[in-house]
Amino acid sequence: LMKQTMNSNHHLPNHDRVTLMEHKWGHFVPTATTESNNNDSSIIKAQVQSGTVCFDLIIGSDVAYHPDLYDVLIQSLCRFSTSKTIILLGVTMVDTRPMFFH
């Protein structure tokens, strides 16, 4: 769905600066074992896999519904953010336990 949204907005300025990819929370691969073929997308993918890149904006939806995953989710958010990163998480109080917000 997110890829469709991005493709539908290809006409917008700076659309080529947006990267969308999957990340398994808390899972990082050492930089030496990541593959890169020298295009911007593969370089960013390698940096994400190794956890060596920070982002200006991180968006997540329905990501805090399982308490067993809170620690790895927060580990990934910390690894990919700085004090200037904006993190927007869409969660509900029905699915997300209060301990996530502490």
C-alpha positions as CSV (number, residue, x, y, z in Angstrom):
1,L,0.0,0.0,0.0
2,M,2.8,2.4,0.8
3,K,4.6,1.6,-2.4
4,Q,1.4,2.4,-4.3
5,T,1.0,5.7,-2.5
6,M,4.6,6.6,-3.3
7,N,4.2,5.6,-7.0
8,S,1.0,7.7,-7.2
9,N,2.9,10.7,-6.0
10,H,5.9,10.5,-8.3
11,H,5.1,13.9,-9.7
12,L,5.7,15.7,-6.4
13,P,9.0,17.6,-5.8
14,N,11.7,15.6,-4.0
15,H,9.8,12.3,-4.5
16,D,13.1,10.7,-5.3
17,R,14.5,11.5,-1.8
18,V,11.9,9.1,-0.2
19,T,13.0,5.5,0.5
20,L,10.6,2.8,1.6
21,M,11.9,-0.5,2.8
22,E,11.2,-3.3,5.3
23,H,13.3,-3.6,8.5
24,K,13.1,-6.4,11.0
25,W,13.2,-4.6,14.4
26,G,16.3,-5.1,16.3
27,H,18.0,-7.0,13.5
28,F,21.2,-5.5,12.2
29,V,23.8,-7.0,9.8
30,P,27.5,-5.9,10.1
31,T,28.4,-3.5,7.3
32,A,31.0,-5.8,5.8
33,T,28.3,-8.4,4.9
34,T,25.8,-6.1,3.3
35,E,25.6,-5.9,-0.5
36,S,25.8,-2.6,-2.4
37,N,25.9,-1.9,-6.1
38,N,26.6,1.8,-5.8
39,N,23.1,3.2,-6.5
40,D,21.5,5.4,-3.8
41,S,18.8,2.8,-3.0
42,S,21.2,-0.1,-2.4
43,I,23.5,2.1,-0.3
44,I,20.6,3.2,1.9
45,K,19.4,-0.4,2.1
46,A,22.9,-1.5,3.2
47,Q,23.0,1.3,5.8
48,V,19.6,0.3,7.2
49,Q,20.6,-3.3,7.4
50,S,23.7,-2.4,9.3
51,G,22.0,0.3,11.4
52,T,24.5,3.0,10.4
53,V,22.1,5.6,9.0
54,C,19.7,8.0,10.8
55,F,16.6,9.5,9.3
56,D,14.8,12.9,9.4
57,L,11.4,11.2,9.6
58,I,10.3,7.7,10.7
59,I,6.6,6.7,10.3
60,G,5.0,3.6,11.7
61,S,1.5,2.4,12.0
62,D,0.1,-0.4,14.1
63,V,3.6,-1.2,15.4
64,A,3.1,-1.4,19.1
65,Y,0.5,-4.1,19.5
66,H,2.7,-6.9,20.8
67,P,4.4,-6.3,24.1
68,D,7.2,-8.8,23.4
69,L,8.3,-6.6,20.5
70,Y,8.5,-3.3,22.4
71,D,12.2,-3.6,23.2
72,V,13.3,-4.4,19.6
73,L,11.0,-1.7,18.2
74,I,12.5,0.9,20.6
75,Q,16.1,-0.4,19.8
76,S,15.5,0.2,16.1
77,L,13.9,3.6,16.6
78,C,16.8,4.7,18.7
79,R,19.4,3.3,16.2
80,F,17.8,5.2,13.3
81,S,17.1,8.5,15.0
82,T,18.8,11.6,16.3
83,S,17.5,14.3,18.6
84,K,16.2,16.0,15.5
85,T,14.3,13.0,14.0
86,I,10.6,13.2,13.9
87,I,9.0,9.8,14.8
88,L,5.3,9.4,14.1
89,L,3.7,6.2,15.4
90,G,0.1,5.4,14.9
91,V,-1.1,3.3,17.8
92,T,-4.3,2.6,19.6
93,M,-4.8,2.4,23.4
94,V,-6.8,-0.8,22.7
95,D,-3.9,-2.7,21.2
96,T,-1.0,-0.9,22.9
97,R,-0.3,-1.5,26.6
98,P,0.4,1.5,28.8
99,M,4.0,0.3,29.5
100,F,4.9,1.1,25.9
101,F,4.4,4.8,26.6
102,H,6.8,4.9,29.6
